[in-house]
Amino acid sequence: MIIKVVDNLFDPLDEIRASETELVTRRSKIGASSFFVGTMRDFNEGDSVQSMFLEHYSGMTEKRLEEIAVLAKTKWSLDWVTIVHRIGQIHPAEPIVLVATWSAHRAQAFDSCRSIMEQLKSTAPFWKKESTNDGTRWVKNNTAGYSEND
Amino acid sequence: MSIKVRFFASLSDMVGKSEMDLEFAEGLTVLDVWEKTSPDDLLPSGSLFAINHNYSEPEDLLKDGDEIAFFPPLTGG
């Protein structure tokens, strides 16, 4: 399991490769990998967005991400979970978050990856502050995602 | 007793500080802490609370040495 909160630009593919090296000895047992990458848009609520500052609650954020990953490993049969989340100043097209899961079967990989992402959005303490042509503003709510039943 | 009070994101902007220490007698709830530390500001609906990095409820009681955090709805990911 890899859980990271990083304050500089990261490459999701590098993070996936790094996780794969942890899985070398059991690679032949893994039949499915699922990856989600969230990136910053240059628009929101009808406005152009130049950049964004991501604040977090150091200590609680990492704890919550670990709890989410551990819970996923108890719910699904997973060989590995990686979560990387960016903080600090971010620009459009840069990655914000990576969630990656590895399992023997695709249903476990797909379902766990999506569930971890939804849990992260709703329970991990991060906040976005956007810079637009009119100044800065806190993002009030995340866009609607999926429920567990979708 | 003494606790640390922390404010994040828009709530930090609203109260004009990110953290403070608070001395108090027994029986203080999460909501009591907000009223003592931010008497001029109504707590926005949808606000969240955490005691020692665990989500808590408005009526939960604080104890000596606790860290209580107030923050708005989450927008990560």
gemmi code that builds the backbone of each chain (N, CA, C; Angstrom):
import gemmi

chains = {
    "A": [
        ("MET", (0.853, -1.182, 0.000), (0.000, 0.000, 0.000), (0.895, 1.240, 0.000)),
        ("ILE", (0.594, 2.176, -0.888), (1.307, 3.445, -0.909), (0.270, 4.567, -0.771)),
        ("ILE", (0.462, 5.422, 0.237), (-0.415, 6.568, 0.447), (0.494, 7.797, 0.501)),
        ("LYS", (0.284, 8.739, -0.401), (1.150, 9.910, -0.416), (0.348, 11.197, -0.647)),
        ("VAL", (0.702, 12.232, 0.098), (0.201, 13.583, -0.164), (1.425, 14.391, -0.569)),
        ("VAL", (1.430, 14.917, -1.793), (2.646, 15.534, -2.330), (2.393, 16.998, -2.691)),
        ("ASP", (3.437, 17.818, -2.475), (3.267, 19.251, -2.745), (3.958, 19.698, -4.027)),
        ("ASN", (4.300, 18.739, -4.881), (4.869, 19.112, -6.183), (4.275, 18.234, -7.280)),
        ("LEU", (4.522, 18.633, -8.500), (3.967, 17.917, -9.655), (4.379, 16.438, -9.615)),
        ("PHE", (3.418, 15.546, -9.829), (3.774, 14.126, -9.903), (3.273, 13.540, -11.214)),
        ("ASP", (3.942, 12.462, -11.630), (3.558, 11.766, -12.855), (2.835, 10.473, -12.474)),
        ("PRO", (1.538, 10.375, -12.756), (0.787, 9.178, -12.358), (1.398, 7.881, -12.907)),
        ("LEU", (1.946, 7.943, -14.125), (2.528, 6.721, -14.700), (3.782, 6.293, -13.929)),
        ("ASP", (4.575, 7.263, -13.464), (5.738, 6.925, -12.630), (5.289, 6.274, -11.324)),
        ("GLU", (4.210, 6.809, -10.760), (3.701, 6.254, -9.498), (3.184, 4.829, -9.700)),
        ("ILE", (2.538, 4.598, -10.846), (2.038, 3.247, -11.142), (3.221, 2.289, -11.324)),
        ("ARG", (4.240, 2.743, -12.060), (5.433, 1.887, -12.257), (6.094, 1.568, -10.914)),
        ("ALA", (6.172, 2.565, -10.035), (6.786, 2.352, -8.717), (5.994, 1.317, -7.924)),
        ("SER", (4.676, 1.382, -8.032), (3.834, 0.398, -7.343), (4.035, -0.985, -7.941)),
        ("GLU", (4.167, -1.046, -9.259), (4.357, -2.338, -9.938), (5.631, -3.032, -9.449)),
        ("THR", (6.671, -2.251, -9.118), (7.912, -2.880, -8.643), (7.687, -3.586, -7.306)),
        ("GLU", (6.709, -3.091, -6.542), (6.389, -3.738, -5.262), (5.691, -5.079, -5.471)),
        ("LEU", (5.173, -5.277, -6.686), (4.334, -6.446, -6.965), (5.060, -7.520, -7.775)),
        ("VAL", (6.360, -7.346, -7.992), (7.105, -8.221, -8.900), (6.950, -9.693, -8.534)),
        ("THR", (7.058, -10.006, -7.244), (7.063, -11.419, -6.841), (5.707, -12.092, -7.027)),
        ("ARG", (4.639, -11.326, -7.095), (3.300, -11.949, -7.257), (2.593, -11.451, -8.507)),
        ("ARG", (3.359, -10.905, -9.444), (2.756, -10.301, -10.636), (1.895, -11.293, -11.410)),
        ("SER", (2.315, -12.553, -11.442), (1.580, -13.548, -12.236), (0.241, -13.927, -11.608)),
        ("LYS", (-0.003, -13.476, -10.381), (-1.292, -13.749, -9.715), (-2.300, -12.628, -9.963)),
        ("ILE", (-1.834, -11.526, -10.517), (-2.692, -10.352, -10.674), (-3.257, -10.299, -12.094)),
        ("GLY", (-4.582, -10.335, -12.178), (-5.207, -10.327, -13.493), (-5.815, -9.008, -13.897)),
        ("ALA", (-5.851, -8.050, -12.965), (-6.532, -6.790, -13.277), (-5.926, -5.629, -12.492)),
        ("SER", (-5.768, -4.518, -13.185), (-5.322, -3.281, -12.546), (-6.285, -2.187, -12.974)),
        ("SER", (-6.661, -1.326, -12.031), (-7.573, -0.240, -12.362), (-6.975, 1.069, -11.856)),
        ("PHE", (-6.947, 2.080, -12.728), (-6.339, 3.361, -12.374), (-7.321, 4.501, -12.618)),
        ("PHE", (-7.378, 5.437, -11.688), (-8.133, 6.670, -11.899), (-7.187, 7.844, -11.675)),
        ("VAL", (-7.185, 8.776, -12.620), (-6.389, 10.000, -12.471), (-7.327, 11.193, -12.611)),
        ("GLY", (-7.340, 12.036, -11.596), (-8.104, 13.281, -11.663), (-7.152, 14.414, -11.992)),
        ("THR", (-7.504, 15.240, -12.972), (-6.637, 16.361, -13.360), (-7.392, 17.681, -13.234)),
        ("MET", (-6.657, 18.760, -13.160), (-7.285, 20.065, -12.998), (-7.826, 20.585, -14.326)),
        ("ARG", (-9.104, 21.048, -14.303), (-9.706, 21.703, -15.470), (-9.362, 23.188, -15.455)),
        ("ASP", (-9.474, 23.815, -16.637), (-9.260, 25.273, -16.685), (-10.588, 26.025, -16.690)),
        ("PHE", (-11.660, 25.363, -16.276), (-12.962, 26.026, -16.168), (-13.739, 25.422, -15.016)),
        ("ASN", (-14.609, 26.236, -14.420), (-15.505, 25.744, -13.380), (-16.636, 26.748, -13.203)),
        ("GLU", (-17.845, 26.268, -13.120), (-19.031, 27.112, -12.916), (-19.069, 28.268, -13.901)),
        ("GLY", (-18.703, 27.978, -15.155), (-18.797, 28.981, -16.208), (-17.643, 29.964, -16.276)),
        ("ASP", (-16.667, 29.830, -15.403), (-15.528, 30.762, -15.380), (-14.237, 30.060, -15.777)),
        ("SER", (-13.337, 30.856, -16.344), (-12.005, 30.364, -16.629), (-11.213, 30.325, -15.310)),
        ("VAL", (-10.483, 29.244, -15.090), (-9.703, 29.104, -13.861), (-8.222, 29.015, -14.225)),
        ("GLN", (-7.426, 29.953, -13.687), (-5.998, 30.005, -14.030), (-5.164, 29.022, -13.209)),
        ("SER", (-5.494, 28.916, -11.936), (-4.747, 28.008, -11.057), (-5.615, 27.709, -9.838)),
        ("MET", (-5.071, 26.882, -8.984), (-5.858, 26.448, -7.837), (-4.899, 26.144, -6.692)),
        ("PHE", (-5.329, 26.459, -5.460), (-4.533, 26.076, -4.293), (-5.289, 24.996, -3.541)),
        ("LEU", (-4.608, 23.894, -3.263), (-5.233, 22.785, -2.544), (-4.719, 22.752, -1.111)),
        ("GLU", (-5.618, 23.037, -0.173), (-5.275, 22.981, 1.252), (-5.658, 21.612, 1.796)),
        ("HIS", (-4.946, 21.150, 2.823), (-5.338, 19.901, 3.473), (-5.111, 20.014, 4.975)),
        ("TYR", (-5.593, 19.038, 5.715), (-5.431, 18.986, 7.173), (-4.362, 17.947, 7.439)),
        ("SER", (-3.131, 18.437, 7.535), (-1.994, 17.519, 7.690), (-2.207, 16.613, 8.901)),
        ("GLY", (-1.994, 15.362, 8.716), (-2.193, 14.390, 9.791), (-3.533, 13.702, 9.624)),
        ("MET", (-4.615, 14.466, 9.624), (-5.934, 13.845, 9.453), (-6.107, 13.343, 8.024)),
        ("THR", (-5.612, 14.107, 7.051), (-5.787, 13.699, 5.654), (-5.110, 12.354, 5.397)),
        ("GLU", (-3.846, 12.243, 5.796), (-3.106, 11.002, 5.577), (-3.773, 9.834, 6.318)),
        ("LYS", (-4.220, 10.112, 7.541), (-4.891, 9.079, 8.334), (-6.149, 8.594, 7.627)),
        ("ARG", (-6.925, 9.542, 7.119), (-8.184, 9.182, 6.455), (-7.923, 8.383, 5.176)),
        ("LEU", (-6.909, 8.796, 4.400), (-6.602, 8.068, 3.164), (-6.192, 6.629, 3.484)),
        ("GLU", (-5.421, 6.480, 4.550), (-4.999, 5.131, 4.932), (-6.207, 4.292, 5.366)),
        ("GLU", (-7.107, 4.905, 6.121), (-8.316, 4.186, 6.553), (-9.145, 3.749, 5.341)),
        ("ILE", (-9.254, 4.618, 4.350), (-10.025, 4.293, 3.138), (-9.392, 3.099, 2.423)),
        ("ALA", (-8.065, 3.118, 2.307), (-7.371, 2.027, 1.617), (-7.493, 0.708, 2.380)),
        ("VAL", (-7.338, 0.791, 3.695), (-7.442, -0.427, 4.517), (-8.852, -1.006, 4.425)),
        ("LEU", (-9.848, -0.130, 4.472), (-11.238, -0.591, 4.367), (-11.471, -1.279, 3.019)),
        ("ALA", (-10.925, -0.714, 1.956), (-11.078, -1.313, 0.626), (-10.438, -2.697, 0.583)),
        ("LYS", (-9.298, -2.840, 1.259), (-8.622, -4.144, 1.248), (-9.398, -5.199, 2.036)),
        ("THR", (-10.239, -4.757, 2.975), (-11.071, -5.722, 3.693), (-12.333, -6.061, 2.895)),
        ("LYS", (-12.776, -5.116, 2.061), (-14.023, -5.324, 1.311), (-13.794, -6.093, 0.016)),
        ("TRP", (-12.661, -5.824, -0.633), (-12.346, -6.503, -1.888), (-11.025, -7.258, -1.743)),
        ("SER", (-10.822, -8.241, -2.592), (-9.572, -8.995, -2.576), (-8.551, -8.248, -3.431)),
        ("LEU", (-7.719, -7.446, -2.776), (-6.784, -6.580, -3.492), (-5.341, -6.963, -3.169)),
        ("ASP", (-4.510, -6.919, -4.182), (-3.084, -7.168, -3.988), (-2.326, -5.897, -3.629)),
        ("TRP", (-2.857, -4.755, -4.075), (-2.137, -3.510, -3.802), (-3.086, -2.321, -3.996)),
        ("VAL", (-2.868, -1.284, -3.191), (-3.598, -0.024, -3.342), (-2.594, 1.129, -3.312)),
        ("THR", (-2.701, 2.038, -4.252), (-1.892, 3.253, -4.241), (-2.810, 4.469, -4.341)),
        ("ILE", (-2.590, 5.424, -3.443), (-3.308, 6.701, -3.508), (-2.265, 7.822, -3.426)),
        ("VAL", (-2.281, 8.699, -4.405), (-1.402, 9.881, -4.383), (-2.291, 11.108, -4.588)),
        ("HIS", (-2.149, 12.101, -3.723), (-2.959, 13.313, -3.845), (-2.058, 14.530, -3.734)),
        ("ARG", (-2.282, 15.468, -4.608), (-1.507, 16.696, -4.663), (-2.058, 17.725, -3.684)),
        ("ILE", (-1.165, 18.567, -3.136), (-1.573, 19.767, -2.394), (-0.773, 20.961, -2.935)),
        ("GLY", (-1.103, 22.167, -2.471), (-0.366, 23.356, -2.887), (-0.911, 23.956, -4.166)),
        ("GLN", (-0.054, 24.719, -4.841), (-0.470, 25.439, -6.049), (-0.485, 24.497, -7.258)),
        ("ILE", (-1.603, 24.462, -7.977), (-1.784, 23.536, -9.100), (-2.254, 24.319, -10.316)),
        ("HIS", (-1.852, 23.861, -11.487), (-2.239, 24.518, -12.733), (-3.027, 23.552, -13.621)),
        ("PRO", (-3.823, 24.111, -14.542), (-4.645, 23.255, -15.403), (-3.821, 22.157, -16.093)),
        ("ALA", (-4.451, 21.001, -16.225), (-3.887, 19.800, -16.861), (-2.941, 19.031, -15.948)),
        ("GLU", (-2.621, 19.584, -14.786), (-1.755, 18.838, -13.861), (-2.599, 17.819, -13.085)),
        ("PRO", (-2.014, 16.672, -12.769), (-2.771, 15.676, -12.003), (-3.007, 16.126, -10.564)),
        ("ILE", (-4.214, 15.861, -10.079), (-4.564, 16.158, -8.685), (-4.498, 14.883, -7.854)),
        ("VAL", (-5.008, 13.798, -8.434), (-5.125, 12.572, -7.639), (-4.937, 11.331, -8.519)),
        ("LEU", (-4.308, 10.330, -7.929), (-4.213, 9.004, -8.544), (-4.752, 7.987, -7.543)),
        ("VAL", (-5.669, 7.150, -7.990), (-6.101, 5.982, -7.216), (-5.855, 4.769, -8.101)),
        ("ALA", (-5.137, 3.789, -7.586), (-4.813, 2.602, -8.372), (-4.981, 1.359, -7.512)),
        ("THR", (-5.615, 0.339, -8.093), (-5.798, -0.921, -7.366), (-5.413, -2.088, -8.258)),
        ("TRP", (-4.892, -3.139, -7.648), (-4.489, -4.354, -8.354), (-5.178, -5.538, -7.689)),
        ("SER", (-5.685, -6.442, -8.531), (-6.405, -7.600, -7.995), (-6.313, -8.765, -8.978)),
        ("ALA", (-6.802, -9.915, -8.539), (-6.815, -11.078, -9.440), (-7.857, -10.898, -10.539)),
        ("HIS", (-8.951, -10.195, -10.230), (-10.077, -10.108, -11.159), (-10.547, -8.662, -11.368)),
        ("ARG", (-11.139, -8.401, -12.553), (-11.458, -7.023, -12.913), (-12.538, -6.396, -12.041)),
        ("ALA", (-13.535, -7.177, -11.625), (-14.611, -6.578, -10.821), (-14.045, -5.997, -9.529)),
        ("GLN", (-13.138, -6.732, -8.905), (-12.520, -6.263, -7.658), (-11.717, -4.982, -7.901)),
        ("ALA", (-10.970, -4.972, -9.005), (-10.128, -3.805, -9.312), (-10.985, -2.584, -9.656)),
        ("PHE", (-11.952, -2.766, -10.565), (-12.824, -1.643, -10.960), (-13.590, -1.087, -9.760)),
        ("ASP", (-14.282, -1.972, -9.056), (-15.180, -1.521, -7.985), (-14.418, -0.848, -6.846)),
        ("SER", (-13.281, -1.422, -6.486), (-12.509, -0.851, -5.377), (-11.938, 0.509, -5.770)),
        ("CYS", (-11.473, 0.633, -7.001), (-10.881, 1.899, -7.451), (-11.933, 3.012, -7.381)),
        ("ARG", (-13.111, 2.731, -7.889), (-14.172, 3.748, -7.879), (-14.619, 4.074, -6.461)),
        ("SER", (-14.756, 3.056, -5.634), (-15.195, 3.285, -4.261), (-14.170, 4.115, -3.484)),
        ("ILE", (-12.892, 3.793, -3.650), (-11.853, 4.561, -2.949), (-11.923, 6.024, -3.371)),
        ("MET", (-12.092, 6.248, -4.670), (-12.147, 7.631, -5.163), (-13.342, 8.376, -4.563)),
        ("GLU", (-14.497, 7.720, -4.522), (-15.686, 8.374, -3.957), (-15.527, 8.626, -2.460)),
        ("GLN", (-14.923, 7.683, -1.760), (-14.670, 7.868, -0.324), (-13.712, 9.024, -0.082)),
        ("LEU", (-12.703, 9.092, -0.935), (-11.726, 10.197, -0.832), (-12.433, 11.540, -1.006)),
        ("LYS", (-13.267, 11.630, -2.057), (-13.955, 12.897, -2.334), (-14.838, 13.320, -1.157)),
        ("SER", (-15.467, 12.345, -0.501), (-16.463, 12.704, 0.512), (-15.918, 12.732, 1.935)),
        ("THR", (-14.744, 12.150, 2.191), (-14.286, 12.103, 3.590), (-12.841, 12.544, 3.831)),
        ("ALA", (-12.045, 12.746, 2.791), (-10.648, 13.172, 3.018), (-10.594, 14.709, 3.035)),
        ("PRO", (-10.030, 15.288, 4.103), (-10.059, 16.744, 4.233), (-9.067, 17.489, 3.323)),
        ("PHE", (-9.596, 17.842, 2.149), (-8.910, 18.703, 1.186), (-9.884, 19.813, 0.790)),
        ("TRP", (-9.323, 20.984, 0.445), (-10.171, 22.091, -0.019), (-9.483, 22.819, -1.158)),
        ("LYS", (-10.266, 23.154, -2.190), (-9.723, 23.831, -3.372), (-10.069, 25.319, -3.349)),
        ("LYS", (-9.067, 26.143, -3.630), (-9.284, 27.589, -3.785), (-8.853, 27.968, -5.199)),
        ("GLU", (-9.813, 28.418, -5.995), (-9.547, 28.708, -7.399), (-9.137, 30.163, -7.604)),
        ("SER", (-8.262, 30.380, -8.590), (-7.920, 31.739, -9.031), (-8.561, 31.966, -10.388)),
        ("THR", (-9.479, 32.954, -10.447), (-10.160, 33.286, -11.701), (-9.848, 34.733, -12.069)),
        ("ASN", (-10.417, 35.197, -13.171), (-10.209, 36.600, -13.572), (-10.763, 37.573, -12.534)),
        ("ASP", (-11.704, 37.101, -11.721), (-12.322, 37.972, -10.713), (-11.684, 37.837, -9.335)),
        ("GLY", (-10.592, 37.103, -9.226), (-9.948, 36.915, -7.923), (-9.959, 35.458, -7.495)),
        ("THR", (-9.870, 35.230, -6.184), (-9.850, 33.853, -5.686), (-11.175, 33.517, -5.007)),
        ("ARG", (-11.500, 32.225, -5.010), (-12.738, 31.767, -4.355), (-12.569, 30.310, -3.944)),
        ("TRP", (-13.144, 29.976, -2.785), (-13.158, 28.587, -2.352), (-14.215, 27.821, -3.143)),
        ("VAL", (-13.885, 26.633, -3.583), (-14.880, 25.762, -4.209), (-15.816, 25.291, -3.103)),
        ("LYS", (-17.127, 25.440, -3.325), (-18.083, 25.170, -2.227), (-18.393, 23.689, -2.052)),
        ("ASN", (-18.511, 22.972, -3.160), (-18.859, 21.555, -3.074), (-18.227, 20.800, -4.238)),
        ("ASN", (-17.977, 19.522, -4.024), (-17.538, 18.682, -5.132), (-18.715, 18.401, -6.063)),
        ("THR", (-18.409, 18.157, -7.322), (-19.465, 17.744, -8.245), (-19.970, 16.362, -7.843)),
        ("ALA", (-21.211, 16.089, -8.166), (-21.796, 14.803, -7.781), (-21.046, 13.669, -8.453)),
        ("GLY", (-20.803, 12.611, -7.714), (-20.127, 11.441, -8.271), (-21.090, 10.297, -8.413)),
        ("TYR", (-20.706, 9.174, -7.937), (-21.535, 7.975, -7.988), (-21.908, 7.570, -6.575)),
        ("SER", (-23.042, 6.960, -6.415), (-23.333, 6.319, -5.134), (-22.833, 4.891, -5.228)),
        ("GLU", (-22.748, 4.228, -4.082), (-22.278, 2.834, -4.062), (-23.180, 1.920, -4.873)),
        ("ASN", (-24.442, 2.376, -5.095), (-25.400, 1.511, -5.790), (-25.445, 1.718, -7.305)),
        ("ASP", (-24.726, 2.734, -7.819), (-24.757, 2.994, -9.255), (-24.099, 1.865, -10.033)),
    ],
    "B": [
        ("MET", (-8.599, 23.297, 31.878), (-8.205, 22.422, 30.771), (-7.888, 23.260, 29.545)),
        ("SER", (-7.142, 22.680, 28.645), (-6.705, 23.426, 27.469), (-6.855, 22.570, 26.214)),
        ("ILE", (-7.307, 23.198, 25.142), (-7.412, 22.503, 23.859), (-6.842, 23.395, 22.757)),
        ("LYS", (-6.512, 22.752, 21.639), (-6.108, 23.522, 20.448), (-7.290, 23.552, 19.481)),
        ("VAL", (-7.597, 24.733, 18.956), (-8.713, 24.895, 18.021), (-8.138, 25.281, 16.668)),
        ("ARG", (-8.552, 24.566, 15.615), (-8.035, 24.841, 14.267), (-9.184, 25.125, 13.300)),
        ("PHE", (-8.916, 26.006, 12.358), (-9.910, 26.384, 11.348), (-9.265, 26.210, 9.976)),
        ("PHE", (-10.029, 25.691, 9.025), (-9.481, 25.437, 7.690), (-10.305, 26.122, 6.594)),
        ("ALA", (-9.596, 26.404, 5.506), (-10.203, 26.898, 4.259), (-11.089, 28.121, 4.513)),
        ("SER", (-12.335, 28.107, 4.016), (-13.187, 29.298, 4.123), (-13.507, 29.656, 5.572)),
        ("LEU", (-13.527, 28.659, 6.468), (-13.806, 28.982, 7.875), (-12.634, 29.722, 8.506)),
        ("SER", (-11.421, 29.399, 8.070), (-10.246, 30.126, 8.547), (-10.309, 31.584, 8.089)),
        ("ASP", (-10.688, 31.787, 6.827), (-10.843, 33.161, 6.319), (-11.921, 33.901, 7.111)),
        ("MET", (-13.014, 33.203, 7.403), (-14.156, 33.831, 8.057), (-13.815, 34.312, 9.469)),
        ("VAL", (-13.117, 33.468, 10.232), (-12.826, 33.843, 11.623), (-11.508, 34.606, 11.735)),
        ("GLY", (-10.734, 34.644, 10.643), (-9.509, 35.444, 10.635), (-8.330, 34.823, 11.345)),
        ("LYS", (-8.378, 33.523, 11.558), (-7.239, 32.834, 12.174), (-7.271, 31.363, 11.773)),
        ("SER", (-6.125, 30.717, 11.862), (-6.080, 29.301, 11.501), (-6.016, 28.402, 12.730)),
        ("GLU", (-5.532, 28.937, 13.843), (-5.551, 28.123, 15.069), (-5.407, 28.989, 16.297)),
        ("MET", (-5.825, 28.446, 17.427), (-5.687, 29.156, 18.705), (-5.800, 28.133, 19.836)),
        ("ASP", (-5.304, 28.525, 20.994), (-5.469, 27.690, 22.186), (-6.644, 28.229, 22.994)),
        ("LEU", (-7.350, 27.325, 23.662), (-8.516, 27.734, 24.447), (-8.474, 27.056, 25.807)),
        ("GLU", (-8.604, 27.871, 26.857), (-8.700, 27.352, 28.224), (-10.188, 27.259, 28.577)),
        ("PHE", (-10.576, 26.204, 29.239), (-12.004, 26.056, 29.539), (-12.237, 25.136, 30.740)),
        ("ALA", (-13.461, 25.238, 31.297), (-13.859, 24.316, 32.361), (-14.459, 23.082, 31.700)),
        ("GLU", (-14.840, 22.107, 32.466), (-15.392, 20.874, 31.885), (-16.751, 21.119, 31.232)),
        ("GLY", (-17.145, 20.190, 30.349), (-18.495, 20.221, 29.782), (-18.644, 21.029, 28.517)),
        ("LEU", (-17.550, 21.333, 27.846), (-17.618, 22.122, 26.612), (-17.841, 21.195, 25.411)),
        ("THR", (-18.863, 21.521, 24.599), (-19.105, 20.727, 23.395), (-18.425, 21.378, 22.196)),
        ("VAL", (-18.464, 20.673, 21.063), (-17.905, 21.207, 19.821), (-18.559, 22.543, 19.489)),
        ("LEU", (-19.879, 22.593, 19.576), (-20.578, 23.846, 19.253), (-20.238, 24.957, 20.229)),
        ("ASP", (-20.061, 24.603, 21.514), (-19.653, 25.602, 22.517), (-18.313, 26.220, 22.120)),
        ("VAL", (-17.408, 25.389, 21.618), (-16.080, 25.885, 21.235), (-16.220, 26.902, 20.108)),
        ("TRP", (-17.077, 26.581, 19.127), (-17.273, 27.538, 18.025), (-17.790, 28.874, 18.566)),
        ("GLU", (-18.774, 28.803, 19.457), (-19.366, 30.041, 19.981), (-18.371, 30.848, 20.812)),
        ("LYS", (-17.465, 30.171, 21.505), (-16.468, 30.878, 22.310), (-15.363, 31.487, 21.446)),
        ("THR", (-15.018, 30.801, 20.365), (-13.874, 31.259, 19.567), (-14.292, 32.167, 18.416)),
        ("SER", (-15.560, 32.079, 18.008), (-16.028, 32.874, 16.864), (-17.381, 33.495, 17.169)),
        ("PRO", (-17.445, 34.319, 18.223), (-18.754, 34.823, 18.680), (-19.489, 35.683, 17.660)),
        ("ASP", (-18.757, 36.248, 16.696), (-19.418, 37.127, 15.720), (-19.881, 36.393, 14.469)),
        ("ASP", (-19.567, 35.113, 14.369), (-19.857, 34.375, 13.130), (-20.769, 33.187, 13.389)),
        ("LEU", (-21.850, 33.104, 12.596), (-22.685, 31.906, 12.644), (-21.941, 30.775, 11.938)),
        ("LEU", (-22.012, 29.588, 12.506), (-21.364, 28.439, 11.877), (-22.125, 28.086, 10.596)),
        ("PRO", (-21.478, 28.152, 9.428), (-22.186, 27.865, 8.171), (-22.738, 26.438, 8.141)),
        ("SER", (-23.919, 26.292, 7.535), (-24.480, 24.949, 7.437), (-23.569, 24.080, 6.583)),
        ("GLY", (-23.506, 22.822, 6.907), (-22.635, 21.901, 6.171), (-21.233, 21.832, 6.730)),
        ("SER", (-20.947, 22.653, 7.767), (-19.603, 22.613, 8.356), (-19.345, 21.246, 8.987)),
        ("LEU", (-18.073, 20.874, 9.009), (-17.666, 19.579, 9.565), (-16.724, 19.808, 10.746)),
        ("PHE", (-16.644, 18.804, 11.623), (-15.818, 18.917, 12.827), (-15.004, 17.641, 12.996)),
        ("ALA", (-13.820, 17.811, 13.561), (-13.005, 16.632, 13.885), (-12.319, 16.871, 15.219)),
        ("ILE", (-12.333, 15.849, 16.061), (-11.584, 15.883, 17.315), (-10.448, 14.882, 17.191)),
        ("ASN", (-9.234, 15.366, 17.366), (-8.044, 14.513, 17.266), (-8.041, 13.692, 15.973)),
        ("HIS", (-8.389, 14.352, 14.864), (-8.352, 13.775, 13.506), (-9.460, 12.770, 13.230)),
        ("ASN", (-10.481, 12.716, 14.093), (-11.635, 11.856, 13.837), (-12.890, 12.724, 13.731)),
        ("TYR", (-13.737, 12.443, 12.731), (-14.965, 13.224, 12.588), (-15.790, 13.148, 13.866)),
        ("SER", (-16.409, 14.271, 14.205), (-17.182, 14.310, 15.442), (-18.526, 14.991, 15.199)),
        ("GLU", (-19.352, 14.982, 16.226), (-20.693, 15.564, 16.162), (-20.709, 16.865, 16.967)),
        ("PRO", (-21.684, 17.756, 16.671), (-21.724, 19.058, 17.358), (-21.820, 18.960, 18.872)),
        ("GLU", (-22.459, 17.903, 19.364), (-22.668, 17.798, 20.811), (-21.561, 17.023, 21.527)),
        ("ASP", (-20.557, 16.562, 20.802), (-19.464, 15.809, 21.441), (-18.692, 16.700, 22.414)),
        ("LEU", (-18.262, 16.107, 23.523), (-17.553, 16.856, 24.563), (-16.040, 16.820, 24.352)),
        ("LEU", (-15.408, 17.936, 24.667), (-13.951, 18.031, 24.566), (-13.314, 17.673, 25.899)),
        ("LYS", (-12.084, 17.174, 25.822), (-11.331, 16.917, 27.055), (-9.950, 17.559, 26.938)),
        ("ASP", (-9.287, 17.621, 28.060), (-7.993, 18.305, 28.117), (-7.020, 17.734, 27.076)),
        ("GLY", (-6.365, 18.632, 26.348), (-5.354, 18.217, 25.380), (-5.888, 17.914, 23.999)),
        ("ASP", (-7.202, 17.966, 23.819), (-7.787, 17.655, 22.505), (-7.421, 18.721, 21.464)),
        ("GLU", (-7.443, 18.279, 20.202), (-7.366, 19.224, 19.076), (-8.703, 19.156, 18.348)),
        ("ILE", (-9.387, 20.281, 18.277), (-10.681, 20.337, 17.584), (-10.509, 21.163, 16.310)),
        ("ALA", (-11.064, 20.650, 15.205), (-10.952, 21.353, 13.920), (-12.331, 21.626, 13.359)),
        ("PHE", (-12.480, 22.812, 12.770), (-13.710, 23.210, 12.081), (-13.378, 23.416, 10.615)),
        ("PHE", (-14.181, 22.823, 9.721), (-13.919, 23.048, 8.304), (-15.169, 22.930, 7.448)),
        ("PRO", (-15.117, 23.523, 6.238), (-16.283, 23.507, 5.341), (-16.377, 22.167, 4.602)),
        ("PRO", (-17.427, 21.983, 3.786), (-17.526, 20.757, 2.981), (-16.241, 20.507, 2.186)),
        ("LEU", (-15.952, 19.237, 1.970), (-14.673, 18.833, 1.362), (-14.728, 18.973, -0.160)),
        ("THR", (-13.578, 19.327, -0.742), (-13.561, 19.524, -2.204), (-12.290, 18.960, -2.834)),
        ("GLY", (-11.760, 17.889, -2.248), (-10.553, 17.292, -2.826), (-10.868, 16.359, -3.969)),
        ("GLY", (-9.810, 15.738, -4.474), (-9.966, 14.748, -5.535), (-10.024, 15.374, -6.913)),
    ],
}
model = gemmi.Model(1)
for chain_id, residues in chains.items():
    chain = gemmi.Chain(chain_id)
    for i, (resn, *xyz) in enumerate(residues, 1):
        res = gemmi.Residue()
        res.name, res.seqid = resn, gemmi.SeqId(i, " ")
        for name, pos in zip(("N", "CA", "C"), xyz):
            atom = gemmi.Atom()
            atom.name, atom.element = name, gemmi.Element(name[0])
            atom.pos, atom.b_iso = gemmi.Position(*pos), 0.0
            res.add_atom(atom)
        chain.add_residue(res)
    model.add_chain(chain)
structure = gemmi.Structure()
structure.add_model(model)
structure.setup_entities()
